[in-house]
Amino acid sequence: MAVTAWVLVQTEIGHARAVADAIAAADYDRVRVLCADTVTGPHDIIARFEGDDLDAISSAVENVVSNVGGVQNTVTCLSMWVG
């Protein structure tokens, strides 16, 4: 069963759009990015990920998202129920 997660991203000032585009375009192993939107509030981007398992999501956030230039912080929220 696929795992869905919302990844909340804080970026450096003025980098939100470029970071969202980079997150959406990056190559992930066993993970798809369903959306990467810039938003208002305490985070600059909310991205929805779907992966084969928790390890795939964790690896995508740790090894890809966190290394995109302009990313300051991430929070990963696992979806408890998808309907």
Beta strands, then each sheet from edge to edge (+ up, - down):
strand 1: 3-11
strand 2: 31-38
strand 3: 45-51
strand 4: 71-78
sheet 1: 2+ 3- 1+ 4-
end
